Amino acid sequence: MNTRTRIISVALWCSTFVLAGRAVPLAHAAPAAAPEPRTLSSGDVELALPLGLQADAAFIPKDNPLSKAKIELGRMLYFDGRLSADGNVPCAGCHNPYHGYADPEAFSPGVGFKRGGRNSPTVTNRLFSAEQFWDGRAADLEAQAHGPVTNPVEMALPSHDVAVSRIATVKGYPPLFEKAFGDPKVTMARIAQAIASFERTVLSGDSAWDRWQAGDKQALSPQQIRGFDLFRGKATCETCHVSFNFSDEGYHNLGVGWDAATGTMKDKGRADVTKAARDEGAFKTPTLRDIVLSAPYMHDGSEATLEEVVQFYDRGGNPNPNLDPKIKPLGLSASEQADLVAFMQALTGRNTQPHPLASRDLPR
């Protein structure tokens, strides 16, 4: 059984939506009182966010409000390999629930086990982001959902029309589209809207750090508290991994992929989108929530562990002409590096989602 077939048959964990409030700013003060409950309202959905997430930071396009029917349809499509040429590569194949909705391999194998040049970014907490992909080339999750379907090294269908035909000919799908959209017509836009709706419910919060911020003084260990001090101080992590989702949603050149011998950047990153030389080698700041689950790290999966990531930052990244000025050698001791990793381990949320959809559970 290959990786792609296996992912359809395993059980999906998915976030239990517990009450939450406005995120406490990243500052080392005495833990505050528990925040007031916060609920995100969209369409016919009242989504109670996990502790620590911020409802007013959510991004949901006006033309695609959430609905219970769209979320359920999107969940089915997310696990349906029939959106790929060989029937074995669903969205979940590269964005695996058991690996932080990312992929444990540096480059995900697609149809025919072809591989691209970028690590699969996590789907977790994409509710709080508009632009998608490492280079931000997709304006939103709806646009992102179009791309992999016809990418020759991912799902590899020859066209979106073929994707639509495949789904429309499955007898069980048109009634679900009618429930979600008012009529049974299957279109690529609707497929993408449904998948995006489901993905916006893939959330992580209520971590040990969130509980500590909310007043539970026992939630973090002394080492993790030291790591938090380093995170916002000497290690300067907070300059990019900021706010409740630990991301500025910006693009930065860390020198990953720089070849000093040839003076070239293997992947131009954001510059492929903006065509601006200053953006060469810049990639989007990922969330640190559930970061322990989503190894390997960086846009090319070049760092296998969090310890390696910290070492990379400690030496100041890889110097190159476009290195972000925020990236400088840190001078962290071995124990400080260990403390920083311990803090990031405290950002793993409590997520218990419905079981995954095996192939036998999908519409027929």
DOMI-198354 format. One record per residue (C-alpha): residue in one letter; y, z, x; residue number from 1. Coordinates in Angstrom, 2 decimals. Last residue first. Example, Ala and Ser with C-alpha at 12.3 -4.5 7.8 and 13.67 -1.06 7.14 Angstrom:
2
r:S&c2:-1.06&c3:7.14&c1:13.67&k:2;
r:A&c2:-4.50&c3:7.80&c1:12.30&k:1;
//
This chain:
364
r:R&c2:6.49&c3:-4.95&c1:-20.56&k:364;
r:P&c2:9.20&c3:-2.36&c1:-19.86&k:363;
r:L&c2:8.64&c3:-0.04&c1:-16.89&k:362;
r:D&c2:6.42&c3:3.04&c1:-17.00&k:361;
r:R&c2:3.32&c3:1.32&c1:-15.53&k:360;
r:S&c2:5.39&c3:0.26&c1:-12.51&k:359;
r:A&c2:6.09&c3:3.92&c1:-11.79&k:358;
r:L&c2:9.42&c3:5.29&c1:-12.96&k:357;
r:P&c2:10.37&c3:8.30&c1:-11.02&k:356;
r:H&c2:10.26&c3:11.75&c1:-12.55&k:355;
r:P&c2:13.47&c3:13.15&c1:-13.91&k:354;
r:Q&c2:15.95&c3:14.67&c1:-11.47&k:353;
r:T&c2:15.88&c3:18.01&c1:-9.68&k:352;
r:N&c2:18.68&c3:18.19&c1:-7.12&k:351;
r:R&c2:19.99&c3:21.37&c1:-5.55&k:350;
r:G&c2:22.31&c3:20.21&c1:-2.82&k:349;
r:T&c2:21.93&c3:19.96&c1:0.94&k:348;
r:L&c2:25.30&c3:20.87&c1:2.47&k:347;
r:A&c2:23.97&c3:23.98&c1:4.24&k:346;
r:Q&c2:22.14&c3:21.74&c1:6.73&k:345;
r:M&c2:25.57&c3:20.51&c1:7.80&k:344;
r:F&c2:26.44&c3:24.08&c1:8.79&k:343;
r:A&c2:23.29&c3:24.41&c1:10.90&k:342;
r:V&c2:24.15&c3:21.18&c1:12.70&k:341;
r:L&c2:27.54&c3:22.64&c1:13.64&k:340;
r:D&c2:25.97&c3:25.86&c1:14.86&k:339;
r:A&c2:23.55&c3:23.93&c1:17.08&k:338;
r:Q&c2:26.45&c3:22.03&c1:18.63&k:337;
r:E&c2:28.23&c3:25.31&c1:19.22&k:336;
r:S&c2:25.13&c3:26.71&c1:20.93&k:335;
r:A&c2:24.90&c3:23.71&c1:23.23&k:334;
r:S&c2:28.58&c3:24.02&c1:24.12&k:333;
r:L&c2:31.13&c3:21.70&c1:22.56&k:332;
r:G&c2:33.60&c3:19.92&c1:24.83&k:331;
r:L&c2:35.01&c3:17.73&c1:22.08&k:330;
r:P&c2:35.52&c3:14.32&c1:23.67&k:329;
r:K&c2:37.91&c3:12.26&c1:21.53&k:328;
r:I&c2:37.66&c3:10.25&c1:18.31&k:327;
r:K&c2:40.81&c3:10.69&c1:16.23&k:326;
r:P&c2:42.43&c3:7.77&c1:18.04&k:325;
r:D&c2:39.86&c3:5.44&c1:16.42&k:324;
r:L&c2:38.33&c3:3.26&c1:19.12&k:323;
r:N&c2:39.69&c3:-0.26&c1:18.81&k:322;
r:P&c2:39.69&c3:-1.28&c1:22.48&k:321;
r:N&c2:36.35&c3:0.43&c1:23.18&k:320;
r:P&c2:35.18&c3:3.88&c1:24.25&k:319;
r:N&c2:31.80&c3:4.85&c1:22.77&k:318;
r:G&c2:31.92&c3:8.12&c1:20.85&k:317;
r:G&c2:33.89&c3:11.00&c1:22.34&k:316;
r:R&c2:31.11&c3:12.80&c1:24.24&k:315;
r:D&c2:30.90&c3:15.46&c1:21.54&k:314;
r:Y&c2:30.81&c3:12.81&c1:18.83&k:313;
r:F&c2:27.60&c3:11.31&c1:20.18&k:312;
r:Q&c2:26.13&c3:14.76&c1:20.83&k:311;
r:V&c2:26.80&c3:15.71&c1:17.21&k:310;
r:V&c2:25.05&c3:12.54&c1:16.02&k:309;
r:E&c2:22.09&c3:13.21&c1:18.30&k:308;
r:E&c2:21.66&c3:16.71&c1:16.85&k:307;
r:L&c2:21.94&c3:15.22&c1:13.39&k:306;
r:T&c2:18.88&c3:13.14&c1:14.18&k:305;
r:A&c2:17.83&c3:9.54&c1:14.75&k:304;
r:E&c2:21.15&c3:8.07&c1:15.86&k:303;
r:S&c2:21.09&c3:4.26&c1:15.97&k:302;
r:G&c2:20.68&c3:3.77&c1:12.22&k:301;
r:D&c2:23.01&c3:0.79&c1:12.43&k:300;
r:H&c2:25.75&c3:2.09&c1:10.13&k:299;
r:M&c2:25.44&c3:5.56&c1:11.65&k:298;
r:Y&c2:22.52&c3:7.91&c1:10.97&k:297;
r:P&c2:18.76&c3:8.00&c1:10.60&k:296;
r:A&c2:18.38&c3:10.14&c1:8.55&k:295;
r:S&c2:19.29&c3:10.60&c1:4.87&k:294;
r:L&c2:17.85&c3:13.98&c1:3.89&k:293;
r:V&c2:19.83&c3:16.17&c1:6.29&k:292;
r:I&c2:23.02&c3:14.49&c1:5.06&k:291;
r:D&c2:22.48&c3:15.82&c1:1.54&k:290;
r:R&c2:26.29&c3:15.92&c1:1.23&k:289;
r:L&c2:27.86&c3:14.59&c1:4.39&k:288;
r:T&c2:29.50&c3:11.68&c1:2.60&k:287;
r:P&c2:29.75&c3:8.52&c1:4.66&k:286;
r:T&c2:32.96&c3:7.41&c1:6.41&k:285;
r:K&c2:33.16&c3:3.64&c1:6.07&k:284;
r:F&c2:32.85&c3:1.44&c1:9.12&k:283;
r:A&c2:35.27&c3:0.14&c1:11.75&k:282;
r:G&c2:33.93&c3:-2.09&c1:14.53&k:281;
r:E&c2:36.76&c3:-4.58&c1:14.25&k:280;
r:D&c2:39.42&c3:-3.25&c1:11.91&k:279;
r:R&c2:42.35&c3:-3.78&c1:14.30&k:278;
r:A&c2:41.43&c3:-7.47&c1:14.55&k:277;
r:A&c2:42.21&c3:-7.95&c1:10.87&k:276;
r:K&c2:39.98&c3:-10.37&c1:8.95&k:275;
r:T&c2:40.02&c3:-7.77&c1:6.13&k:274;
r:V&c2:36.41&c3:-8.15&c1:5.07&k:273;
r:D&c2:34.63&c3:-9.10&c1:8.31&k:272;
r:A&c2:37.06&c3:-6.74&c1:10.04&k:271;
r:R&c2:35.47&c3:-3.81&c1:8.16&k:270;
r:G&c2:32.33&c3:-4.10&c1:10.27&k:269;
r:K&c2:32.54&c3:-6.40&c1:13.28&k:268;
r:D&c2:28.90&c3:-5.78&c1:14.19&k:267;
r:K&c2:27.70&c3:-6.19&c1:17.79&k:266;
r:M&c2:31.11&c3:-5.30&c1:19.21&k:265;
r:T&c2:31.87&c3:-7.14&c1:22.42&k:264;
r:G&c2:33.04&c3:-6.30&c1:25.93&k:263;
r:T&c2:29.98&c3:-7.94&c1:27.45&k:262;
r:A&c2:28.82&c3:-5.02&c1:29.60&k:261;
r:A&c2:30.50&c3:-2.41&c1:27.40&k:260;
r:D&c2:28.46&c3:-3.43&c1:24.37&k:259;
r:W&c2:29.92&c3:-1.55&c1:21.38&k:258;
r:G&c2:27.47&c3:-1.01&c1:18.52&k:257;
r:V&c2:28.89&c3:2.37&c1:17.51&k:256;
r:G&c2:32.32&c3:2.68&c1:19.10&k:255;
r:L&c2:33.52&c3:5.19&c1:16.57&k:254;
r:N&c2:35.76&c3:2.74&c1:14.72&k:253;
r:H&c2:36.85&c3:4.20&c1:11.40&k:252;
r:Y&c2:37.02&c3:3.14&c1:7.78&k:251;
r:G&c2:38.21&c3:5.35&c1:4.91&k:250;
r:E&c2:36.50&c3:7.04&c1:1.98&k:249;
r:D&c2:37.97&c3:10.31&c1:3.35&k:248;
r:S&c2:34.51&c3:11.82&c1:3.15&k:247;
r:F&c2:33.12&c3:15.34&c1:2.80&k:246;
r:N&c2:32.61&c3:15.09&c1:-0.95&k:245;
r:F&c2:34.71&c3:18.19&c1:-1.70&k:244;
r:S&c2:37.53&c3:17.26&c1:0.67&k:243;
r:V&c2:37.31&c3:15.79&c1:4.18&k:242;
r:H&c2:34.78&c3:14.23&c1:6.48&k:241;
r:C&c2:37.44&c3:12.21&c1:8.35&k:240;
r:T&c2:39.78&c3:14.80&c1:9.95&k:239;
r:E&c2:37.38&c3:17.53&c1:8.85&k:238;
r:C&c2:35.03&c3:16.82&c1:11.74&k:237;
r:T&c2:37.63&c3:18.11&c1:14.23&k:236;
r:A&c2:34.89&c3:19.79&c1:16.36&k:235;
r:K&c2:37.30&c3:22.54&c1:17.49&k:234;
r:G&c2:38.50&c3:23.40&c1:14.01&k:233;
r:R&c2:37.33&c3:22.36&c1:10.56&k:232;
r:F&c2:33.73&c3:21.76&c1:11.56&k:231;
r:L&c2:33.84&c3:24.48&c1:14.23&k:230;
r:D&c2:34.69&c3:27.13&c1:11.65&k:229;
r:F&c2:31.99&c3:25.69&c1:9.39&k:228;
r:G&c2:29.48&c3:25.96&c1:12.23&k:227;
r:R&c2:30.37&c3:29.62&c1:12.72&k:226;
r:I&c2:29.74&c3:30.12&c1:9.00&k:225;
r:Q&c2:26.42&c3:28.33&c1:9.37&k:224;
r:Q&c2:25.42&c3:30.61&c1:12.25&k:223;
r:P&c2:26.36&c3:33.73&c1:10.26&k:222;
r:S&c2:24.06&c3:32.45&c1:7.47&k:221;
r:L&c2:25.53&c3:30.99&c1:4.32&k:220;
r:A&c2:24.70&c3:31.91&c1:0.69&k:219;
r:Q&c2:24.99&c3:35.67&c1:1.25&k:218;
r:K&c2:28.70&c3:35.88&c1:0.44&k:217;
r:D&c2:28.18&c3:34.23&c1:-2.95&k:216;
r:G&c2:31.80&c3:33.76&c1:-4.03&k:215;
r:A&c2:32.25&c3:30.16&c1:-5.14&k:214;
r:Q&c2:32.77&c3:28.96&c1:-1.57&k:213;
r:W&c2:29.43&c3:30.49&c1:-0.64&k:212;
r:R&c2:27.79&c3:28.76&c1:-3.63&k:211;
r:D&c2:29.30&c3:25.45&c1:-2.59&k:210;
r:W&c2:28.10&c3:25.94&c1:1.01&k:209;
r:A&c2:24.58&c3:26.76&c1:-0.16&k:208;
r:S&c2:24.62&c3:23.52&c1:-2.11&k:207;
r:D&c2:25.47&c3:23.26&c1:-5.81&k:206;
r:G&c2:26.25&c3:19.58&c1:-5.34&k:205;
r:S&c2:24.43&c3:16.27&c1:-5.23&k:204;
r:L&c2:24.78&c3:13.46&c1:-7.72&k:203;
r:V&c2:22.90&c3:10.36&c1:-8.80&k:202;
r:T&c2:24.55&c3:9.96&c1:-12.22&k:201;
r:R&c2:26.87&c3:7.20&c1:-10.98&k:200;
r:E&c2:23.78&c3:5.27&c1:-9.90&k:199;
r:F&c2:22.61&c3:5.02&c1:-13.49&k:198;
r:S&c2:25.88&c3:3.46&c1:-14.62&k:197;
r:A&c2:25.88&c3:1.09&c1:-11.63&k:196;
r:I&c2:22.39&c3:-0.13&c1:-12.56&k:195;
r:A&c2:23.51&c3:-0.73&c1:-16.15&k:194;
r:Q&c2:26.69&c3:-2.54&c1:-15.14&k:193;
r:A&c2:24.79&c3:-4.71&c1:-12.67&k:192;
r:I&c2:22.21&c3:-5.79&c1:-15.23&k:191;
r:R&c2:25.06&c3:-6.39&c1:-17.70&k:190;
r:A&c2:26.90&c3:-8.65&c1:-15.27&k:189;
r:M&c2:23.66&c3:-10.45&c1:-14.46&k:188;
r:T&c2:23.22&c3:-11.28&c1:-18.13&k:187;
r:V&c2:20.58&c3:-10.33&c1:-20.70&k:186;
r:K&c2:21.52&c3:-10.88&c1:-24.34&k:185;
r:P&c2:19.95&c3:-8.36&c1:-26.71&k:184;
r:D&c2:23.14&c3:-7.36&c1:-28.57&k:183;
r:G&c2:25.24&c3:-4.20&c1:-28.78&k:182;
r:F&c2:25.43&c3:-3.45&c1:-25.06&k:181;
r:A&c2:23.10&c3:-0.52&c1:-24.38&k:180;
r:K&c2:20.88&c3:-0.65&c1:-27.45&k:179;
r:E&c2:20.82&c3:-4.43&c1:-27.37&k:178;
r:F&c2:19.99&c3:-4.37&c1:-23.66&k:177;
r:L&c2:17.10&c3:-2.02&c1:-24.41&k:176;
r:P&c2:15.84&c3:-4.34&c1:-27.14&k:175;
r:P&c2:16.08&c3:-7.25&c1:-24.66&k:174;
r:Y&c2:13.99&c3:-5.39&c1:-22.01&k:173;
r:G&c2:10.58&c3:-4.77&c1:-23.59&k:172;
r:K&c2:9.66&c3:-8.41&c1:-23.97&k:171;
r:V&c2:10.05&c3:-9.19&c1:-20.28&k:170;
r:T&c2:11.37&c3:-12.76&c1:-20.38&k:169;
r:A&c2:14.97&c3:-11.57&c1:-20.17&k:168;
r:I&c2:14.32&c3:-9.67&c1:-16.92&k:167;
r:R&c2:12.91&c3:-12.63&c1:-15.04&k:166;
r:S&c2:15.44&c3:-15.04&c1:-16.50&k:165;
r:V&c2:18.36&c3:-12.85&c1:-15.46&k:164;
r:A&c2:17.05&c3:-12.59&c1:-11.90&k:163;
r:V&c2:16.52&c3:-16.35&c1:-11.78&k:162;
r:D&c2:20.09&c3:-16.89&c1:-12.96&k:161;
r:H&c2:21.26&c3:-14.54&c1:-10.21&k:160;
r:S&c2:19.98&c3:-17.05&c1:-7.71&k:159;
r:P&c2:17.24&c3:-17.75&c1:-5.14&k:158;
r:L&c2:15.82&c3:-14.21&c1:-5.30&k:157;
r:A&c2:15.66&c3:-12.61&c1:-1.86&k:156;
r:M&c2:15.48&c3:-8.89&c1:-2.63&k:155;
r:E&c2:16.71&c3:-7.96&c1:0.86&k:154;
r:V&c2:16.68&c3:-10.35&c1:3.81&k:153;
r:P&c2:17.63&c3:-13.42&c1:1.76&k:152;
r:N&c2:20.38&c3:-11.57&c1:-0.17&k:151;
r:T&c2:20.10&c3:-12.77&c1:-3.77&k:150;
r:V&c2:19.41&c3:-9.45&c1:-5.47&k:149;
r:P&c2:21.06&c3:-7.45&c1:-2.67&k:148;
r:G&c2:24.59&c3:-8.53&c1:-3.62&k:147;
r:H&c2:24.95&c3:-8.20&c1:-7.38&k:146;
r:A&c2:24.56&c3:-4.41&c1:-7.45&k:145;
r:Q&c2:27.52&c3:-4.01&c1:-5.08&k:144;
r:A&c2:29.88&c3:-5.70&c1:-7.52&k:143;
r:E&c2:28.93&c3:-3.20&c1:-10.24&k:142;
r:L&c2:29.10&c3:-0.33&c1:-7.76&k:141;
r:D&c2:32.74&c3:-1.13&c1:-7.02&k:140;
r:A&c2:35.04&c3:-3.45&c1:-5.08&k:139;
r:A&c2:32.24&c3:-4.69&c1:-2.84&k:138;
r:R&c2:33.27&c3:-5.55&c1:0.73&k:137;
r:G&c2:33.74&c3:-1.92&c1:1.70&k:136;
r:D&c2:32.40&c3:-2.43&c1:5.24&k:135;
r:W&c2:29.59&c3:0.12&c1:5.03&k:134;
r:F&c2:28.86&c3:-1.01&c1:1.48&k:133;
r:Q&c2:30.91&c3:0.05&c1:-1.57&k:132;
r:E&c2:34.56&c3:0.34&c1:-2.57&k:131;
r:A&c2:35.29&c3:2.59&c1:-5.59&k:130;
r:S&c2:33.93&c3:5.97&c1:-4.55&k:129;
r:F&c2:33.44&c3:9.28&c1:-6.31&k:128;
r:L&c2:30.52&c3:8.24&c1:-8.51&k:127;
r:R&c2:28.88&c3:7.16&c1:-5.25&k:126;
r:N&c2:27.76&c3:10.79&c1:-5.10&k:125;
r:T&c2:24.31&c3:9.90&c1:-3.71&k:124;
r:V&c2:23.65&c3:6.17&c1:-3.37&k:123;
r:T&c2:23.13&c3:6.59&c1:0.37&k:122;
r:P&c2:23.85&c3:3.81&c1:2.81&k:121;
r:S&c2:20.97&c3:1.51&c1:3.86&k:120;
r:N&c2:21.15&c3:1.04&c1:7.63&k:119;
r:R&c2:22.68&c3:-2.20&c1:8.80&k:118;
r:G&c2:21.39&c3:-5.23&c1:10.71&k:117;
r:G&c2:19.15&c3:-6.93&c1:8.18&k:116;
r:R&c2:15.38&c3:-6.85&c1:8.07&k:115;
r:K&c2:12.71&c3:-9.22&c1:6.81&k:114;
r:F&c2:9.56&c3:-7.47&c1:5.63&k:113;
r:G&c2:8.59&c3:-10.53&c1:3.59&k:112;
r:V&c2:10.97&c3:-9.30&c1:0.93&k:111;
r:G&c2:13.07&c3:-6.49&c1:2.35&k:110;
r:P&c2:12.40&c3:-4.08&c1:5.18&k:109;
r:S&c2:15.17&c3:-1.52&c1:5.52&k:108;
r:F&c2:16.91&c3:-1.30&c1:8.88&k:107;
r:A&c2:17.09&c3:2.07&c1:10.66&k:106;
r:E&c2:14.09&c3:3.32&c1:8.72&k:105;
r:P&c2:14.17&c3:6.53&c1:6.69&k:104;
r:D&c2:16.12&c3:4.78&c1:3.90&k:103;
r:A&c2:18.91&c3:6.11&c1:1.67&k:102;
r:Y&c2:18.79&c3:7.86&c1:-1.71&k:101;
r:G&c2:18.62&c3:11.17&c1:0.19&k:100;
r:H&c2:15.23&c3:10.25&c1:1.63&k:99;
r:Y&c2:12.95&c3:11.10&c1:-1.28&k:98;
r:P&c2:15.17&c3:9.27&c1:-3.74&k:97;
r:N&c2:14.79&c3:6.06&c1:-1.69&k:96;
r:H&c2:17.72&c3:3.68&c1:-1.53&k:95;
r:C&c2:15.96&c3:0.77&c1:0.21&k:94;
r:G&c2:12.94&c3:0.51&c1:-2.08&k:93;
r:A&c2:14.80&c3:2.27&c1:-4.87&k:92;
r:C&c2:16.76&c3:-0.93&c1:-5.52&k:91;
r:P&c2:13.41&c3:-2.57&c1:-6.19&k:90;
r:V&c2:11.45&c3:-4.52&c1:-3.56&k:89;
r:N&c2:7.85&c3:-5.30&c1:-4.59&k:88;
r:G&c2:8.09&c3:-8.16&c1:-7.09&k:87;
r:D&c2:7.85&c3:-10.80&c1:-4.37&k:86;
r:A&c2:11.22&c3:-12.43&c1:-5.06&k:85;
r:S&c2:13.00&c3:-9.24&c1:-6.08&k:84;
r:L&c2:14.40&c3:-8.13&c1:-9.46&k:83;
r:R&c2:10.79&c3:-7.76&c1:-10.57&k:82;
r:G&c2:10.65&c3:-4.70&c1:-8.33&k:81;
r:D&c2:11.96&c3:-2.52&c1:-11.14&k:80;
r:F&c2:12.98&c3:0.96&c1:-10.04&k:79;
r:Y&c2:16.74&c3:0.52&c1:-10.40&k:78;
r:L&c2:16.18&c3:-1.64&c1:-13.50&k:77;
r:M&c2:14.54&c3:1.28&c1:-15.29&k:76;
r:R&c2:17.30&c3:3.69&c1:-14.28&k:75;
r:G&c2:19.90&c3:1.15&c1:-15.35&k:74;
r:L&c2:18.40&c3:0.97&c1:-18.83&k:73;
r:E&c2:18.48&c3:4.77&c1:-19.06&k:72;
r:I&c2:22.09&c3:4.92&c1:-17.85&k:71;
r:K&c2:23.12&c3:2.08&c1:-20.15&k:70;
r:A&c2:21.61&c3:3.81&c1:-23.19&k:69;
r:K&c2:23.21&c3:7.17&c1:-22.41&k:68;
r:S&c2:26.59&c3:5.51&c1:-22.04&k:67;
r:L&c2:29.05&c3:5.47&c1:-19.17&k:66;
r:P&c2:32.21&c3:3.44&c1:-19.40&k:65;
r:N&c2:32.02&c3:-0.07&c1:-17.95&k:64;
r:D&c2:35.22&c3:-2.01&c1:-18.63&k:63;
r:K&c2:37.45&c3:0.90&c1:-17.67&k:62;
r:P&c2:35.74&c3:1.16&c1:-14.30&k:61;
r:I&c2:34.37&c3:4.64&c1:-13.49&k:60;
r:F&c2:35.66&c3:6.41&c1:-10.39&k:59;
r:A&c2:35.30&c3:10.19&c1:-10.37&k:58;
r:A&c2:37.94&c3:12.26&c1:-8.57&k:57;
r:D&c2:38.97&c3:14.11&c1:-11.75&k:56;
r:A&c2:35.46&c3:15.52&c1:-12.08&k:55;
r:Q&c2:35.42&c3:17.31&c1:-8.73&k:54;
r:L&c2:32.06&c3:18.35&c1:-7.33&k:53;
r:G&c2:31.48&c3:21.87&c1:-6.01&k:52;
r:L&c2:28.86&c3:23.05&c1:-8.49&k:51;
r:P&c2:26.94&c3:20.18&c1:-10.05&k:50;
r:L&c2:28.81&c3:18.08&c1:-12.61&k:49;
r:A&c2:28.34&c3:18.38&c1:-16.35&k:48;
r:L&c2:28.28&c3:14.80&c1:-17.65&k:47;
r:E&c2:29.32&c3:14.42&c1:-21.28&k:46;
r:V&c2:28.24&c3:10.88&c1:-22.09&k:45;
r:D&c2:29.13&c3:8.87&c1:-25.19&k:44;
r:G&c2:31.73&c3:6.84&c1:-23.31&k:43;
r:S&c2:32.90&c3:8.89&c1:-20.36&k:42;
r:S&c2:33.52&c3:12.64&c1:-20.23&k:41;
r:L&c2:33.14&c3:14.53&c1:-16.96&k:40;
r:T&c2:32.60&c3:18.24&c1:-17.39&k:39;
r:R&c2:34.06&c3:21.08&c1:-15.38&k:38;
r:P&c2:33.12&c3:24.75&c1:-15.62&k:37;
r:E&c2:35.72&c3:27.19&c1:-14.22&k:36;
r:P&c2:35.44&c3:27.97&c1:-10.56&k:35;
r:A&c2:33.48&c3:30.97&c1:-9.22&k:34;
r:A&c2:35.82&c3:33.42&c1:-7.53&k:33;
r:A&c2:36.94&c3:32.45&c1:-4.07&k:32;
r:P&c2:35.10&c3:32.94&c1:-0.81&k:31;
r:A&c2:37.40&c3:34.56&c1:1.76&k:30;
r:A&c2:39.20&c3:31.84&c1:3.61&k:29;
r:H&c2:37.91&c3:29.14&c1:5.88&k:28;
r:A&c2:39.46&c3:26.00&c1:4.44&k:27;
r:L&c2:37.88&c3:22.89&c1:3.02&k:26;
r:P&c2:39.55&c3:22.92&c1:-0.39&k:25;
r:V&c2:37.57&c3:24.52&c1:-3.24&k:24;
r:A&c2:36.17&c3:21.84&c1:-5.50&k:23;
r:R&c2:37.26&c3:21.84&c1:-9.12&k:22;
r:G&c2:34.57&c3:23.32&c1:-11.30&k:21;
r:A&c2:30.87&c3:23.14&c1:-11.97&k:20;
r:L&c2:28.28&c3:23.50&c1:-14.66&k:19;
r:V&c2:24.83&c3:22.22&c1:-13.85&k:18;
r:F&c2:23.63&c3:18.63&c1:-14.03&k:17;
r:T&c2:20.06&c3:18.64&c1:-12.84&k:16;
r:S&c2:20.09&c3:15.92&c1:-10.19&k:15;
r:C&c2:17.13&c3:13.56&c1:-9.88&k:14;
r:W&c2:13.83&c3:13.80&c1:-8.14&k:13;
r:L&c2:11.85&c3:10.65&c1:-8.47&k:12;
r:A&c2:8.04&c3:10.80&c1:-8.39&k:11;
r:V&c2:6.16&c3:8.20&c1:-6.40&k:10;
r:S&c2:4.67&c3:4.98&c1:-7.77&k:9;
r:I&c2:7.66&c3:2.69&c1:-7.37&k:8;
r:I&c2:8.25&c3:3.86&c1:-3.79&k:7;
r:R&c2:4.68&c3:3.05&c1:-2.82&k:6;
r:T&c2:5.01&c3:-0.65&c1:-3.61&k:5;
r:R&c2:8.02&c3:-0.98&c1:-1.30&k:4;
r:T&c2:6.52&c3:1.01&c1:1.56&k:3;
r:N&c2:3.30&c3:-1.00&c1:1.60&k:2;
r:M&c2:0.00&c3:0.00&c1:0.00&k:1;
//
